[in-house]
């Protein structure tokens, strides 16, 4: 979603019609099957970094916020966090 917003903004600033941009972006499949792998890698990276400073629920909140800020989907983050807790 963030990628689409940035591309739309950039192309609009160049003078392209916003409707044409949206049509073109909707035709492109930006979803990938390795999103869960990307989220998992980012989770692990930030877990190591934030676990030194935070614990328990506070750590979960900071991890979740960080992953949302990167642009991952809410439900995907919830799935990865639940999976990591079970491991």
N, CA, C and O atoms as a MOPAC input file, in Angstrom:
PM7 MOZYME 1SCF
protein

 N      0.82400 1    -1.19700 1     0.00000 1
 C      0.00000 1     0.00000 1     0.00000 1
 C      0.86600 1     1.25800 1     0.00000 1
 O      0.58900 1     2.21700 1    -0.72000 1
 N      1.89800 1     1.23800 1     0.80300 1
 C      2.79200 1     2.39700 1     0.86000 1
 C      3.50700 1     2.56700 1    -0.47100 1
 O      3.70200 1     3.68800 1    -0.94100 1
 N      3.89500 1     1.45100 1    -1.07400 1
 C      4.55700 1     1.50900 1    -2.37300 1
 C      3.63500 1     2.13100 1    -3.40900 1
 O      4.05900 1     2.99100 1    -4.18100 1
 N      2.38200 1     1.70500 1    -3.43300 1
 C      1.41700 1     2.26500 1    -4.38800 1
 C      1.22900 1     3.76500 1    -4.16800 1
 O      1.13500 1     4.52900 1    -5.12900 1
 N      1.17500 1     4.18300 1    -2.91400 1
 C      1.00800 1     5.60600 1    -2.60300 1
 C      2.20300 1     6.41700 1    -3.09300 1
 O      2.04100 1     7.50000 1    -3.65600 1
 N      3.38800 1     5.88800 1    -2.87700 1
 C      4.59000 1     6.60500 1    -3.29800 1
 C      4.68400 1     6.69800 1    -4.81100 1
 O      5.03900 1     7.74500 1    -5.35300 1
 N      4.36600 1     5.60200 1    -5.49600 1
 C      4.40800 1     5.60500 1    -6.95800 1
 C      3.36500 1     6.56800 1    -7.50900 1
 O      3.64700 1     7.33900 1    -8.42600 1
 N      2.16100 1     6.52200 1    -6.95100 1
 C      1.09900 1     7.42000 1    -7.39100 1
 C      1.49500 1     8.87400 1    -7.18900 1
 O      1.30300 1     9.70400 1    -8.07700 1
 N      2.04100 1     9.17700 1    -6.03800 1
 C      2.46600 1    10.54200 1    -5.74400 1
 C      3.55800 1    11.00400 1    -6.70200 1
 O      3.50700 1    12.11900 1    -7.22200 1
 N      4.53500 1    10.15000 1    -6.92900 1
 C      5.65000 1    10.48600 1    -7.81000 1
 C      5.17500 1    10.73800 1    -9.24200 1
 O      5.54400 1    11.73500 1    -9.86400 1
 N      4.35600 1     9.82600 1    -9.75100 1
 C      3.88000 1     9.97100 1   -11.12500 1
 C      2.91300 1    11.14100 1   -11.28500 1
 O      2.88400 1    11.77800 1   -12.33800 1
 N      2.13000 1    11.42800 1   -10.26000 1
 C      1.24200 1    12.58800 1   -10.30100 1
 C      2.06400 1    13.86700 1   -10.35700 1
 O      1.72100 1    14.79700 1   -11.08800 1
 N      3.13500 1    13.91700 1    -9.59500 1
 C      4.02000 1    15.09400 1    -9.61700 1
 C      4.69600 1    15.27300 1   -10.97000 1
 O      5.04500 1    16.39000 1   -11.35000 1
 N      4.88100 1    14.17200 1   -11.69900 1
 C      5.45900 1    14.26100 1   -13.04100 1
 C      4.42900 1    14.70200 1   -14.07800 1
 O      4.78600 1    15.02500 1   -15.21100 1
 N      3.14400 1    14.71700 1   -13.69000 1
 C      2.11300 1    15.20500 1   -14.58400 1
 C      1.21100 1    14.15100 1   -15.18300 1
 O      0.38700 1    14.46200 1   -16.04400 1
 N      1.34700 1    12.90600 1   -14.74600 1
 C      0.48900 1    11.84700 1   -15.26500 1
 C     -0.88200 1    11.91200 1   -14.60400 1
 O     -1.01700 1    12.37200 1   -13.47000 1
 N     -1.89400 1    11.44800 1   -15.32400 1
 C     -3.27000 1    11.44500 1   -14.83300 1
 C     -3.42100 1    10.39200 1   -13.72800 1
 O     -2.99800 1     9.24700 1   -13.88900 1
 N     -4.02200 1    10.78800 1   -12.61900 1
 C     -4.14800 1     9.90800 1   -11.46300 1
 C     -5.01100 1     8.68300 1   -11.77500 1
 O     -4.73400 1     7.59300 1   -11.27300 1
 N     -6.04900 1     8.84600 1   -12.59100 1
 C     -6.90700 1     7.71300 1   -12.94700 1
 C     -6.13200 1     6.66500 1   -13.73800 1
 O     -6.28300 1     5.46700 1   -13.50100 1
 N     -5.30200 1     7.11800 1   -14.67700 1
 C     -4.49300 1     6.17800 1   -15.46300 1
 C     -3.46800 1     5.46000 1   -14.59300 1
 O     -3.18900 1     4.27800 1   -14.79600 1
 N     -2.91900 1     6.17000 1   -13.64000 1
 C     -1.95000 1     5.56400 1   -12.72100 1
 C     -2.62400 1     4.46500 1   -11.91400 1
 O     -2.09100 1     3.36200 1   -11.78800 1
 N     -3.80200 1     4.77000 1   -11.36600 1
 C     -4.52200 1     3.78400 1   -10.54400 1
 C     -4.91800 1     2.56000 1   -11.35500 1
 O     -4.82300 1     1.43400 1   -10.86700 1
 N     -5.36100 1     2.77400 1   -12.59400 1
 C     -5.72400 1     1.64100 1   -13.45600 1
 C     -4.50500 1     0.75900 1   -13.69800 1
 O     -4.58300 1    -0.46600 1   -13.60700 1
 N     -3.39000 1     1.39000 1   -14.00300 1
 C     -2.16900 1     0.62300 1   -14.27900 1
 C     -1.66900 1    -0.11600 1   -13.04700 1
 O     -1.26300 1    -1.27400 1   -13.14200 1
 N     -1.69400 1     0.53300 1   -11.90600 1
 C     -1.22700 1    -0.11600 1   -10.67800 1
 C     -2.13000 1    -1.26500 1   -10.25900 1
 O     -1.65500 1    -2.26000 1    -9.71200 1
 N     -3.42200 1    -1.13600 1   -10.51000 1
 C     -4.34200 1    -2.21300 1   -10.15400 1
 C     -4.15800 1    -3.44200 1   -11.03300 1
 O     -4.46900 1    -4.55600 1   -10.61300 1
 N     -3.65600 1    -3.24800 1   -12.24800 1
 C     -3.41200 1    -4.36900 1   -13.14800 1
 C     -2.15700 1    -5.15100 1   -12.76000 1
 O     -2.02600 1    -6.32800 1   -13.09700 1
 N     -1.24400 1    -4.50100 1   -12.05800 1
 C     -0.00100 1    -5.14300 1   -11.65000 1
 C     -0.22600 1    -5.89500 1   -10.35100 1
 O     -0.79100 1    -5.35400 1    -9.40100 1
 N      0.21600 1    -7.13800 1   -10.31300 1
 C      0.10300 1    -7.93900 1    -9.10000 1
 C      1.32400 1    -7.66300 1    -8.23500 1
 O      2.41400 1    -8.16700 1    -8.50700 1
 N      1.13800 1    -6.86500 1    -7.20000 1
 C      2.25200 1    -6.49900 1    -6.32300 1
 C      2.38600 1    -7.44400 1    -5.13300 1
 O      3.36500 1    -7.37200 1    -4.38900 1
 N      1.41900 1    -8.31900 1    -4.95100 1
 C      1.48800 1    -9.28000 1    -3.85300 1
 C      2.43500 1   -10.39700 1    -4.22800 1
 O      2.44900 1   -10.86500 1    -5.36600 1
 N      3.22000 1   -10.81300 1    -3.26800 1
 C      4.13400 1   -11.92100 1    -3.54200 1
 C      3.92400 1   -13.01700 1    -2.51600 1
 O      3.42100 1   -12.77300 1    -1.41900 1
 N      4.30800 1   -14.20700 1    -2.88100 1
 C      4.12300 1   -15.34400 1    -1.98700 1
 C      5.13700 1   -15.34400 1    -0.85800 1
 O      4.96800 1   -16.05700 1     0.13200 1
 N      6.17700 1   -14.55900 1    -0.99700 1
 C      7.21300 1   -14.56500 1     0.03100 1
 C      7.01900 1   -13.43900 1     1.04700 1
 O      7.94500 1   -13.12200 1     1.79400 1
 N      5.82300 1   -12.82900 1     1.08600 1
 C      5.55700 1   -11.77900 1     2.06500 1
 C      5.73500 1   -12.27800 1     3.49300 1
 O      6.27600 1   -11.57300 1     4.34400 1
 N      5.27800 1   -13.49200 1     3.74600 1
 C      5.41300 1   -14.05600 1     5.09400 1
 C      6.88500 1   -14.20400 1     5.46200 1
 O      7.26200 1   -13.99500 1     6.61500 1
 N      7.71000 1   -14.56100 1     4.49100 1
 C      9.14900 1   -14.67300 1     4.74700 1
 C      9.74300 1   -13.30400 1     5.05400 1
 O     10.57800 1   -13.16700 1     5.94800 1
 N      9.31200 1   -12.30500 1     4.31500 1
 C      9.81100 1   -10.94400 1     4.54900 1
 C      9.40000 1   -10.44800 1     5.93000 1
 O     10.20600 1    -9.87200 1     6.66200 1
 N      8.14000 1   -10.67800 1     6.27400 1
 C      7.65900 1   -10.25300 1     7.59300 1
 C      8.42700 1   -10.98500 1     8.68300 1
 O      8.81900 1   -10.38500 1     9.68400 1
 N      8.64000 1   -12.27200 1     8.49000 1
 C      9.34900 1   -13.06900 1     9.47900 1
 C     10.78000 1   -12.56500 1     9.67800 1
 O     11.25900 1   -12.47000 1    10.80900 1
 N     11.45000 1   -12.24600 1     8.58900 1
 C     12.81800 1   -11.72600 1     8.68600 1
 C     12.84700 1   -10.37600 1     9.39500 1
 O     13.70500 1   -10.13400 1    10.24400 1
 N     11.91100 1    -9.50000 1     9.04500 1
 C     11.85300 1    -8.20000 1     9.70000 1
 C     11.49300 1    -8.35300 1    11.17700 1
 O     12.03100 1    -7.64900 1    12.03100 1
 N     10.58500 1    -9.27400 1    11.46800 1
 C     10.21400 1    -9.54500 1    12.85400 1
 C     11.43200 1    -9.95700 1    13.65900 1
 O     11.68600 1    -9.42100 1    14.73800 1
 N     12.19300 1   -10.92100 1    13.12500 1
 C     13.38100 1   -11.40100 1    13.82700 1
 C     14.38800 1   -10.27500 1    14.04800 1
 O     14.98300 1   -10.15800 1    15.11900 1
 N     14.56700 1    -9.45800 1    13.02500 1
 C     15.51900 1    -8.34300 1    13.10900 1
 C     15.12300 1    -7.36700 1    14.21800 1
 O     15.94600 1    -7.00200 1    15.05700 1
 N     13.87100 1    -6.95400 1    14.21300 1
 C     13.43100 1    -5.99100 1    15.21100 1
 C     13.24500 1    -6.61500 1    16.58100 1
 O     13.35900 1    -5.92800 1    17.59600 1
 N     12.95500 1    -7.92500 1    16.62200 1
 C     12.85200 1    -8.59700 1    17.90500 1
 C     14.18600 1    -8.53800 1    18.64200 1
 O     14.23700 1    -8.21300 1    19.82800 1
 N     15.25400 1    -8.85100 1    17.93500 1
 C     16.58200 1    -8.79900 1    18.55700 1
 C     16.91600 1    -7.38600 1    19.03400 1
 O     17.47200 1    -7.19400 1    20.11500 1
 N     16.56900 1    -6.42200 1    18.22000 1
 C     16.88600 1    -5.03500 1    18.54600 1
 C     16.04400 1    -4.51400 1    19.71800 1
 O     16.57400 1    -3.89500 1    20.64000 1
 N     14.74500 1    -4.76600 1    19.67800 1
 C     13.84100 1    -4.20800 1    20.68000 1
 C     13.78200 1    -5.01000 1    21.97100 1
 O     13.41500 1    -4.46900 1    23.01400 1
 N     14.13800 1    -6.29500 1    21.92100 1
 C     14.05900 1    -7.12400 1    23.12300 1
 C     15.08700 1    -6.70500 1    24.17500 1
 O     14.95300 1    -7.04400 1    25.35000 1
 N     16.08800 1    -5.98300 1    23.75500 1
 C     17.06200 1    -5.46800 1    24.72100 1
 C     16.48000 1    -4.33300 1    25.56700 1
 O     16.91900 1    -4.07900 1    26.68800 1
 N     15.48300 1    -3.66300 1    24.99600 1
 C     14.92200 1    -2.48800 1    25.65000 1
 C     13.54700 1    -2.74900 1    26.27500 1
 O     13.22300 1    -2.17900 1    27.31700 1
 N     12.73900 1    -3.60700 1    25.64400 1
 C     11.36300 1    -3.84100 1    26.08900 1
 C     11.14600 1    -5.31300 1    26.38600 1
 O     11.91400 1    -6.17600 1    25.96100 1
 N     10.05800 1    -5.58200 1    27.14200 1
 C      9.71400 1    -6.95800 1    27.47300 1
 C      8.21400 1    -7.16000 1    27.35200 1
 O      7.43500 1    -6.20900 1    27.41400 1
 N      7.82800 1    -8.40600 1    27.17900 1
 C      6.44000 1    -8.86400 1    27.18600 1
 C      5.53100 1    -8.06200 1    26.26000 1
 O      5.82300 1    -7.91100 1    25.07400 1
 N      4.42600 1    -7.54700 1    26.80700 1
 C      3.42800 1    -6.86100 1    25.98100 1
 C      3.97000 1    -5.58100 1    25.35600 1
 O      3.61600 1    -5.23500 1    24.22800 1
 N      4.80900 1    -4.89500 1    26.07500 1
 C      5.39700 1    -3.66300 1    25.54200 1
 C      6.26600 1    -3.97300 1    24.31500 1
 O      6.27400 1    -3.22000 1    23.34100 1
 N      6.98100 1    -5.06700 1    24.37900 1
 C      7.78000 1    -5.51600 1    23.23900 1
 C      6.88300 1    -5.84500 1    22.05400 1
 O      7.18100 1    -5.46300 1    20.92200 1
 N      5.78200 1    -6.55300 1    22.30800 1
 C      4.84200 1    -6.90200 1    21.24000 1
 C      4.26600 1    -5.65800 1    20.57700 1
 O      4.14000 1    -5.60300 1    19.35400 1
 N      3.92100 1    -4.67900 1    21.37100 1
 C      3.35300 1    -3.43600 1    20.82600 1
 C      4.36600 1    -2.73100 1    19.93900 1
 O      4.02300 1    -2.28100 1    18.84500 1
 N      5.59000 1    -2.63100 1    20.38900 1
 C      6.62600 1    -1.95600 1    19.60000 1
 C      6.94400 1    -2.72700 1    18.31600 1
 O      7.14100 1    -2.12500 1    17.26100 1
 N      6.99200 1    -4.04700 1    18.40900 1
 C      7.22400 1    -4.86600 1    17.21400 1
 C      6.09200 1    -4.68100 1    16.20700 1
 O      6.32800 1    -4.47500 1    15.01600 1
 N      4.87600 1    -4.75800 1    16.69900 1
 C      3.70500 1    -4.62400 1    15.83300 1
 C      3.68500 1    -3.25700 1    15.15700 1
 O      3.43200 1    -3.15600 1    13.95600 1
 N      3.94800 1    -2.22200 1    15.91700 1
 C      3.96600 1    -0.86300 1    15.38000 1
 C      5.04400 1    -0.70400 1    14.32600 1
 O      4.81800 1    -0.08400 1    13.28700 1
 N      6.20400 1    -1.25800 1    14.59000 1
 C      7.32700 1    -1.17000 1    13.65300 1
 C      6.98400 1    -1.86300 1    12.33300 1
 O      7.24400 1    -1.32300 1    11.25800 1
 N      6.40400 1    -3.05100 1    12.42000 1
 C      6.05900 1    -3.80000 1    11.21100 1
 C      4.93400 1    -3.11900 1    10.43000 1
 O      4.92800 1    -3.14800 1     9.19900 1
 N      3.98800 1    -2.51200 1    11.13600 1
 C      2.94000 1    -1.74900 1    10.45300 1
 C      3.52900 1    -0.53400 1     9.74000 1
 O      3.12900 1    -0.20400 1     8.62300 1
 N      4.46800 1     0.11500 1    10.38500 1
 C      5.09000 1     1.30800 1     9.79500 1
 C      5.86000 1     0.97000 1     8.52200 1
 O      5.95400 1     1.79000 1     7.61000 1
 N      6.40500 1    -0.23300 1     8.46600 1
 C      7.12900 1    -0.66000 1     7.27200 1
 C      6.16200 1    -0.83900 1     6.11300 1
 O      6.52700 1    -0.64200 1     4.95300 1
 N      4.90800 1    -1.21900 1     6.43500 1
 C      3.91200 1    -1.35300 1     5.38500 1
 C      3.30500 1    -2.73200 1     5.25400 1
 O      2.59900 1    -3.00300 1     4.28400 1
 N      3.56500 1    -3.61200 1     6.21200 1
 C      2.98700 1    -4.93900 1     6.16200 1
 C      1.52600 1    -4.89000 1     6.59700 1
 O      1.11000 1    -3.98300 1     7.31900 1
 N      0.75900 1    -5.86900 1     6.15000 1
 C     -0.66700 1    -5.94300 1     6.46000 1
 C     -0.89700 1    -6.39200 1     7.89800 1
 O     -0.13900 1    -7.19400 1     8.44400 1
 N     -1.95200 1    -5.86300 1     8.49500 1
 C     -2.31000 1    -6.12900 1     9.88400 1
 C     -2.44500 1    -7.63100 1    10.16300 1
 O     -1.83400 1    -8.15200 1    11.09600 1
 N     -3.24600 1    -8.31600 1     9.34900 1
 C     -3.49700 1    -9.73800 1     9.58100 1
 C     -2.25100 1   -10.59000 1     9.37700 1
 O     -2.05000 1   -11.57500 1    10.08700 1
 N     -1.41600 1   -10.21900 1     8.41600 1
 C     -0.17400 1   -10.95800 1     8.19600 1
 C      0.75600 1   -10.83200 1     9.39900 1
 O      1.39900 1   -11.80200 1     9.79900 1
 N      0.82300 1    -9.65000 1     9.96300 1
 C      1.66300 1    -9.42300 1    11.14700 1
 C      1.13400 1   -10.24900 1    12.31600 1
 O      1.90400 1   -10.88400 1    13.03600 1
 N     -0.19100 1   -10.23400 1    12.49700 1
 C     -0.79200 1   -11.00700 1    13.58600 1
 C     -0.46300 1   -12.49600 1    13.43900 1
 O     -0.14500 1   -13.16700 1    14.42100 1
 N     -0.54300 1   -13.00700 1    12.20200 1
 C     -0.23800 1   -14.42400 1    11.96100 1
 C      1.20800 1   -14.75600 1    12.30500 1
 O      1.48100 1   -15.76200 1    12.96000 1
 N      2.12800 1   -13.91100 1    11.86300 1
 C      3.55200 1   -14.15300 1    12.12200 1
 C      3.84900 1   -14.07200 1    13.61800 1
 O      4.59200 1   -14.89400 1    14.15600 1
 N      3.26400 1   -13.07700 1    14.28500 1
 C      3.51500 1   -12.93400 1    15.72300 1
 C      2.96600 1   -14.14100 1    16.49000 1
 O      3.60500 1   -14.62200 1    17.42600 1
 N      1.80200 1   -14.62400 1    16.10500 1
 C      1.22800 1   -15.81000 1    16.76400 1
 C      2.09100 1   -17.03500 1    16.49300 1
 O      2.32100 1   -17.85000 1    17.38700 1
 N      2.56600 1   -17.16200 1    15.26300 1
 C      3.41600 1   -18.28400 1    14.89700 1
 C      4.73300 1   -18.24500 1    15.68400 1
 O      5.19600 1   -19.27800 1    16.16700 1
 N      5.32400 1   -17.07700 1    15.81100 1
 C      6.59800 1   -16.94300 1    16.53600 1
 C      6.41100 1   -17.25100 1    18.02000 1
 O      7.30100 1   -17.81900 1    18.65300 1
 N      5.27700 1   -16.88600 1    18.57000 1
 C      5.03600 1   -17.15200 1    20.00000 1
 C      4.88400 1   -18.64900 1    20.26000 1
 O      5.27200 1   -19.15000 1    21.31600 1
 N      4.31400 1   -19.35600 1    19.28000 1
 C      4.12900 1   -20.80100 1    19.42800 1
 C      5.41700 1   -21.57800 1    19.24700 1
 O      5.53000 1   -22.71100 1    19.71400 1
 N      6.39400 1   -20.97800 1    18.56800 1
 C      7.67200 1   -21.67600 1    18.32300 1
 C      8.54100 1   -21.72200 1    19.53600 1
 O      9.64100 1   -22.27300 1    19.48700 1

